[in-house]
Each structure stands twice: as structure tokens, then as C-alpha cells.
């Protein structure tokens, strides 16, 4: 870094739901640590700007650099992302920057890990700030094994492949007691629920955690046999699914 103190990359949690006040989810020391930032790597620059205004960020956005990093812009490395967006790497490395997830913690079920890997290659100091994670909040509230768990991200969208994956991870929890965690896009949450009750054993425990930290939050754990009698309504709901024996 040419003899200067290494720049910092702050990993910035956001609220899990639009109706949540940032002061209810984020620590009091959050904003003072990032108000000097003039560069942000974000999944969606537009929603990132809205979030920054909600937490009291007052800098004119014409003076702020936003780098888009999501499933559509993602490349093999951050260098390629910067080149594609016409951003000089050398200029970016001379300042502190923040990574903003669309919701929750950056880099957890989120493309931000590409930016963090780049930061380590370039010798930046990576600073994770505390904040909410729907995945860990669901685990906390499930009543399942919190000492041994596995997060699978998204299961296959194909019904046949999804069923195979469900049977595979159910076998793992039946053998080891390990909690199995996975997520789905809101428009496929109902289909995921249906696949679970069709493919998992009646005694397997299923926790459905929907819209965590919002006014419509719902977290409930029941055996698959009971879920068959009391079907969940998950259309267009952000949901974390957890299985355990």
C-alpha cells in the first residue's frame, strides 16, 4: 500500500425487512464507523442508497461510488467486475469502502464474498460489523442442534433434483443429528414446502421461519406429519427451512 495504512473494507449488515427500524436491528455504533465512506459495493445500488439514508448517511450521492455486485454482474474475480464497470482499481484501493448486502449479513448467502476475497489479495483490512442474519436467527428459534449444523443455500429448482437433495440431507440429519438449513426464493417457498412433506419421513422435524424480523414474522417447528395436517402458507414469503431428527 505504498507505506500508507491499509484501507479498510467494512462489511455492513442491513435490515432484514423494509418495515424494520435500523435502530432495532443494528448496534448504536454502526453509523459513526461508516459515515466517512465514499465507496460501496452493493447488490442493488438503488436500495443501498435508500438504506444509507435511513441510517442517517448525509453525503451527496453524486460524490459516492457504487459498485454493483450481484448474480448478474458476478465474474470469476473482483478485478473483472471493476474492469467491466470502468472503475480504476488503484483509485478504489486508496480509500475505505463498505460492502452492503440486499438484506442481512454480507457474504452469507450473498455474492459479497467475491469482494472480500479481493480485499484480502490486495492487503485491505476486512472489518465485519455485527447485525442480523435470518439464517442464524432461524437456527436460534428452531429448537434444533446449534452445535452441529450445515447450511446448503438454495436447493435445486427442478422438482426431481430437489426431492433427491431433500432425501439426502434428511438422511444426514437422521444419522448424525446435524441440523440442515436451506433457503428458497419467495416465489418457490410453497413448492419447497410441498416437496418436503412429500419426500421426508413423518417423524422428521421441520422448522419454517418466514419473514424474520418483520411484522409478519412466523417461526414454527413441527413434525412433517403435523405439517401435512396444518399446511403452511408461504406464497411470496422469505423463508428459511430447517430439518432435524
C-alpha positions in Angstrom: 0.0 0.0 0.0 3.0 2.3 -0.6 3.8 2.9 3.0 0.3 4.1 4.0 -2.1 2.5 6.4 -4.1 -0.2 4.6 -7.5 0.8 3.6 -10.4 -0.9 5.2 -13.4 -2.9 3.8 -16.4 -2.7 6.2 -18.9 -5.5 5.9 -22.2 -3.7 6.5 -25.3 -5.6 7.7 -28.7 -4.2 6.7 -32.2 -4.7 8.0 -34.0 -8.0 7.1 -37.3 -6.3 6.3 -38.3 -2.9 4.9 -40.7 -2.3 7.9 -37.9 -2.7 10.5 -36.3 0.4 12.0 -32.5 0.2 11.7 -32.1 1.2 15.4 -34.0 -2.0 16.3 -31.6 -4.3 14.4 -28.2 -2.5 14.2 -25.8 -1.5 17.1 -25.6 2.1 18.1 -22.0 2.4 17.0 -22.8 1.3 13.4 -23.2 4.7 11.7 -20.3 6.6 13.3 -18.0 3.9 11.9 -19.1 4.2 8.3 -20.2 7.8 7.8 -16.8 8.7 6.2 -17.2 6.0 3.5 -17.5 7.3 -0.1 -17.4 3.9 -1.9 -19.8 1.0 -1.5 -20.1 -2.5 -3.2 -23.7 -3.4 -3.2 -26.1 -5.9 -4.7 -28.5 -3.2 -5.6 -27.2 0.4 -5.6 -30.7 1.9 -5.5 -31.8 0.0 -2.4 -28.3 0.6 -0.9 -28.9 4.4 -1.2 -32.3 4.1 0.5 -30.8 2.1 3.3 -28.0 4.6 3.8 -30.4 7.5 4.0 -32.5 5.6 6.6 -29.5 5.3 8.9 -28.6 9.0 8.6 -25.9 9.0 5.9 -26.0 12.5 4.5 -23.3 12.7 1.9 -24.4 13.7 -1.6 -24.6 10.5 -3.6 -23.1 12.3 -6.6 -19.9 12.2 -4.6 -20.2 8.5 -3.7 -19.1 5.5 -5.8 -21.4 2.5 -6.0 -20.1 -0.8 -7.5 -22.8 -3.3 -8.4 -22.1 -6.9 -7.4 -24.8 -9.5 -7.7 -25.7 -12.7 -9.5 -25.9 -10.8 -12.8 -22.7 -8.9 -12.5 -20.6 -11.6 -10.8 -17.4 -12.7 -12.6 -14.5 -15.0 -11.6 -12.8 -12.2 -9.7 -13.4 -8.7 -8.4 -10.9 -7.3 -10.8 -13.1 -8.3 -13.7 -16.1 -6.7 -12.1 -14.3 -3.4 -11.7 -13.0 -3.5 -15.3 -16.5 -4.2 -16.6 -17.9 -1.2 -14.7 -15.0 1.1 -15.7 -13.7 1.6 -12.2 -9.9 2.0 -11.6 -8.7 -0.5 -9.0 -5.9 1.8 -7.9 -8.3 4.6 -7.1 -10.6 2.3 -5.1 -7.7 0.9 -3.1 -6.8 4.4 -1.8 -10.0 4.7 0.3 -12.1 2.8 2.8 -15.2 1.1 1.4 -18.3 -0.8 2.5 -20.0 -3.9 1.3 -23.8 -3.9 1.5 -26.0 -6.9 1.3 -29.5 -6.7 0.0 -30.7 -7.9 3.3 -28.9 -9.2 6.4 -25.2 -10.1 6.6 -22.9 -9.6 3.6 -21.3 -12.7 2.2 -23.7 -15.2 3.9 -26.0 -16.5 1.1 -24.8 -13.4 -0.7 -22.3 -12.6 -3.5 -20.2 -10.3 -1.4 -17.6 -12.9 -0.7 -16.0 -12.1 -4.1 -15.3 -8.6 -2.9 -13.8 -9.8 0.4 -11.5 -12.3 -1.3 -10.3 -9.4 -3.5 -9.7 -7.3 -0.3 -7.5 -10.0 1.2 -5.5 -10.3 -2.0 -4.9 -6.6 -2.0 -4.0 -6.3 1.7 -7.0 -4.4 2.9 -8.2 -4.7 6.4 -11.6 -6.5 6.4 -13.9 -5.3 9.2 -17.1 -7.2 9.8 -19.8 -5.3 11.7 -22.5 -7.1 13.7 -26.0 -7.3 12.5 -29.0 -9.7 11.8 -28.8 -12.9 9.9 -32.1 -14.7 9.1 -30.2 -18.0 8.9 -28.8 -17.8 12.4 -31.9 -16.3 13.9 -33.9 -19.2 12.4 -31.5 -21.7 13.9 -31.7 -19.9 17.3 -35.5 -20.1 17.3 -35.9 -23.7 15.9 -35.0 -25.7 19.0 -32.6 -27.7 16.8 -28.9 -28.6 17.3 -27.0 -25.4 17.3 -23.6 -27.1 17.9 -23.6 -29.1 14.6 -25.4 -27.7 11.6 -24.9 -27.4 7.8 -26.2 -24.6 5.5 -27.0 -25.7 2.0 -28.0 -22.4 0.5 -30.6 -23.0 -2.3 -31.6 -26.5 -3.3 -32.2 -27.4 -6.9 -35.2 -25.8 -8.6 -36.0 -29.0 -10.5 -38.7 -31.0 -8.6 -36.9 -34.2 -9.2 -33.4 -32.9 -8.2 -34.9 -31.1 -5.2 -36.6 -34.3 -4.0 -33.3 -36.1 -4.2 -31.5 -33.4 -2.3 -34.1 -33.4 0.4 -33.9 -37.1 0.9 -30.1 -36.8 1.0 -29.9 -34.1 3.7 -32.7 -35.8 5.7 -30.6 -39.0 5.8 -27.7 -36.9 7.1 -29.7 -35.5 10.0 -31.2 -38.9 10.8 -27.7 -40.4 11.1 -25.9 -37.5 12.9 -28.5 -35.2 14.5 -26.9 -32.4 12.5 -29.3 -29.5 11.7 -29.8 -29.0 8.0 -30.6 -25.4 6.9 -31.6 -24.2 3.4 -33.4 -21.3 1.8 -35.6 -20.7 -1.2 -36.7 -17.7 -3.3 -40.1 -16.4 -2.1 -42.0 -17.4 -5.2 -40.8 -21.0 -4.8 -41.3 -21.3 -1.0 -44.6 -23.0 -1.3 -43.3 -25.6 -3.8 -40.4 -26.3 -1.4 -42.8 -26.9 1.5 -44.7 -29.3 -0.7 -41.6 -31.2 -1.6 -40.6 -31.5 2.0 -43.8 -33.0 3.2 -43.9 -35.4 0.2 -40.4 -36.6 0.5 -39.4 -36.5 4.2 -40.3 -39.0 6.9 -43.3 -38.2 9.1 -41.2 -38.0 12.3 -38.6 -35.7 10.9 -38.8 -32.2 12.5 -39.3 -29.2 10.2 -38.9 -25.6 11.3 -40.3 -23.0 8.9 -39.1 -19.5 9.7 -40.7 -16.8 7.5 -40.3 -13.1 7.2 -37.9 -13.0 10.1 -37.7 -9.6 12.0 -40.8 -8.2 10.1 -44.3 -7.6 11.4 -45.5 -10.8 9.7 -42.7 -13.0 11.2 -43.7 -16.6 11.8 -41.4 -19.3 13.2 -42.8 -22.8 14.0 -41.4 -26.3 14.5 -43.5 -29.4 13.9 -43.0 -33.0 12.7 -43.6 -33.4 9.0 -46.7 -35.5 9.8 -48.2 -32.5 11.6 -47.3 -30.1 8.8 -49.3 -32.3 6.5 -52.4 -31.7 8.7 -51.6 -28.0 9.1 -50.1 -26.9 5.7 -48.0 -23.7 5.8 -49.0 -20.8 3.5 -45.7 -19.5 2.1 -46.5 -17.8 -1.1 -44.1 -14.9 -1.8 -42.7 -15.2 1.8 -39.0 -15.1 2.5 -38.4 -18.4 4.3 -35.6 -20.4 6.0 -36.2 -24.1 6.2 -34.6 -26.3 8.8 -34.7 -30.1 9.3 -33.6 -32.1 12.3 -34.4 -35.5 13.8 
